[in-house]
């Protein structure tokens, strides 16, 4: 289960960083960290919900 969480987290970080760079948003600082945390939370919840279904 931990390996799946790490995989989902790494995927989310890469996707969010790439989206921020393309959108010309800052990819460092507190706002970016908050965006990463939210993205990991949402992705983890979504993957867990899909696994249960």
URJODA-V9275 format. One record per backbone hydrogen bond with DSSP energy under -1.0 kcal/mol. NH is the residue of the N-H (numbers start at 1). CO is the residue of the C=O. E is the energy in kcal/mol with one decimal. If there is no record, write none. Layout:
BEGIN
nh:NH co:CO e:E
nh:NH co:CO e:E
END
This chain:
BEGIN
nh:5 co:1 e:-2.1
nh:6 co:2 e:-2.5
nh:7 co:3 e:-2.1
nh:8 co:4 e:-2.6
nh:9 co:5 e:-2.6
nh:10 co:6 e:-2.5
nh:11 co:7 e:-2.1
nh:12 co:8 e:-2.5
nh:13 co:9 e:-2.5
nh:14 co:10 e:-2.1
nh:15 co:11 e:-2.4
nh:16 co:12 e:-2.8
nh:17 co:13 e:-2.3
nh:18 co:14 e:-2.3
nh:19 co:15 e:-2.3
nh:20 co:16 e:-2.3
nh:21 co:17 e:-2.4
nh:22 co:18 e:-2.3
nh:23 co:19 e:-2.0
nh:25 co:20 e:-3.0
nh:33 co:29 e:-2.1
nh:34 co:30 e:-2.2
nh:35 co:31 e:-1.9
nh:36 co:32 e:-2.4
nh:37 co:33 e:-2.5
nh:38 co:34 e:-2.4
nh:39 co:35 e:-2.2
nh:40 co:36 e:-2.6
nh:41 co:37 e:-2.2
nh:42 co:38 e:-2.5
nh:43 co:39 e:-2.6
nh:44 co:40 e:-2.5
nh:45 co:41 e:-2.3
nh:46 co:42 e:-2.6
nh:47 co:43 e:-2.7
nh:48 co:44 e:-2.4
nh:49 co:45 e:-2.5
nh:50 co:46 e:-2.5
nh:51 co:47 e:-2.0
nh:52 co:48 e:-1.8
nh:53 co:49 e:-1.6
END
